[in-house]
């Protein structure tokens, strides 16, 4: 803007800030079930957001089968509710669009105001519809079954909508006249930002919003409950982790497995490097490419398929058994997978089978980048094969190795759960349970949500600390950061 | 036929190797021992990597009676495709196959388009709050709320038991965005500048210049994305608890593998198992092998053509922006 703004324009800008915040708030109403104004009776699932109630009629009426048949609730009132929720959703969408338009020039703003006006009127009409539907549902013959309830956030939501309407009216009154030949225009910085906005929203919803779920760590919560302040228990679940003997036993065992397997991994993390060095010692390039191609394949199959492979080789009627039985060495087939001994080692072996060829690629390309004159000079000086490997190749690979090693240290608590889940059975259940799998079983399997949240929370925090620690070490020793 | 870049590089490496390793003396016994051991170890490991797939394959196409007797170990006999045809009649399997194919195509396409667009946008200095929003995006690679908070979040959004949980959370992939951004930054900026002097808008520049030039990196992230989608199993396990019709193929395979092994353990413990159950457990072996094969075939088919991109992919990981 080249010309300085008049007082009127400044005031208009301020009102726009207010409108944008209010619109953002109403978008939040759209997706947060706790703030769903259309939950007018207990039959409506409490995990239903306003968006879902306005879009999916079948989800909204999922629990109404009996109520409809017995005539406790008239179908028409729920249809009113559905239509009204849909209207509110559309109104919020319109407001959001106008909020984006308010970043443009006057012509954009004018159109935006008009849309916002229509949007907020539709929203308020929707709220009125919800109110009507509530009135009808509240008059039910079976209040105990239907549990009519006035949504606690109704007036809050309505107030926000009304404020948006009022502010929009103010804007329309205050808005300067635009020249008729003016086109829709927006500053580049805002145009680019608006293109970016949907992706920011996705990240906010799927990466940041879950952090809000950490509050479950401080409540007594069971699946299907609502969170109320009387269930607040402070740090009870944190102390449970160190006080309750059964939990302590579990956690100690799980940590033992997690760290044990991670340490085996760390102790053998030089293996891909050795793989690459020895592979590059082979003179036959065609054979080298052949080996490289086929040892990389297992990296691209899922752990379920690795288990399928393990199954076809090692199960009761798999390859090993049928071969040994046919040769007369074994009387009958044995299921080698149902053997609980050396679990850590076996898991490491499967991980290596799957990953070593792939991990070696980065070292192979690092080796091809080593200056060949070094080798020539060493040969002239009479260095043998192993001397060259140890004194030239290995030192050139150490920086790469170091970075990967530090990343592995940072991930020491995250072994992933796929591998251990698929290979788990009755005989190895105790020694295969790693942290990620434990959290899955405790949370999804047993529904022990607060405790799992505590564990997840601690794990996330420790992982971040380890990552920054590793980064610090890298900066200190190499002067380069790894993240 | 023109040589591919890979072949050229190989030939160059071979030449270089011959030049630098010119042997003045005959191989010593130690050298010979080393060579033999080296080739032996790598040959064995390569066999260990390929043979299971081969074994699986020959057991699905061989005569079923011989397979059940365990006589098909190295050479297929009585070749037929009946097992694969029989799978067509397993209803839940074709549904799962369809789910997996759809999510792979749709999820990958959306992820690639989003990565390209976002990668382009974050290189634009003019964008309002560029630095902040870029960091906002990238930081998410380093923390994770944990499986349960994420699950509750999905539930709150109504995404549990819905196909969209496979697609939407994966659209924005920070790591891929970094890769695209780094790649775009390596493109000479003159191209963009001259286009914008000619009056091209940002979207035009993106469509006409950035997108075509970025095709190599987009192919790489597409192939990794597709493999990830095809292989993903835990999201189906966690989010589809009451929607079995939306299980992915991997999840279905997991269920099949476990069903049969449960039957088998019943048989071993000598419990009262009907003859029919034993029969189905036995032929279950063939069904399992065949489903495994169906699940792995797309990867094996795609792999030889895409190997170049796979290898480029891991190298790109070394360059970060």
Interface residues (C-beta under 8 A of the other chain):
Chain A: X31 X32 X33 X47 X48 X49 X51 X52 X56 X59 X188 X189 X190 X191 X192 X193 X195 X196 X199 X200 X202 X203 X205 X206 X207 X208 X209 X210 X211 X212 X213 X214 X216 X278 X279 X281 X282 X283 X285 X286 X287 X289 X290 X291 X293 X294 X295 X296 X297 X298 X300 X301 X302 X303 X304 X305 X307 X308 X309 X311 X312 X313 X315 X316 X317 X319 X321 X322 X323 X325 X326 X333 X335 X338 X353 X357 X358 X361 X362 X365 X368 X372 X375 X376 X379 X385 X400 X417 X418 X421 X422 X425 X426 X436 X439 X440 X443 X444 X449 X452 X453 X455 X456 X457 X459 X460 X463 X464 X467 X483
Chain B: X10 X11 X13 X14 X16 X17 X19 X20 X21 X31 X34 X38 X39 X41 X42 X43 X45 X46 X48 X49 X50 X52 X53 X55 X56 X59 X68 X69 X70 X71 X73 X114 X117 X118 X121 X122 X124 X126 X127 X128 X129 X133 X136 X137 X140 X142 X143 X144 X145 X146 X147 X148 X149 X150 X151 X152 X153 X155 X156 X157 X158 X168 X169 X171 X172 X174 X202 X227 X230 X231 X232 X233 X234 X237 X238 X241 X250 X251 X253 X254 X257 X261 X264 X265 X268 X282 X285 X288 X289 X292 X295 X296 X299 X300 X303 X304 X307 X310 X311 X314 X315 X317 X318
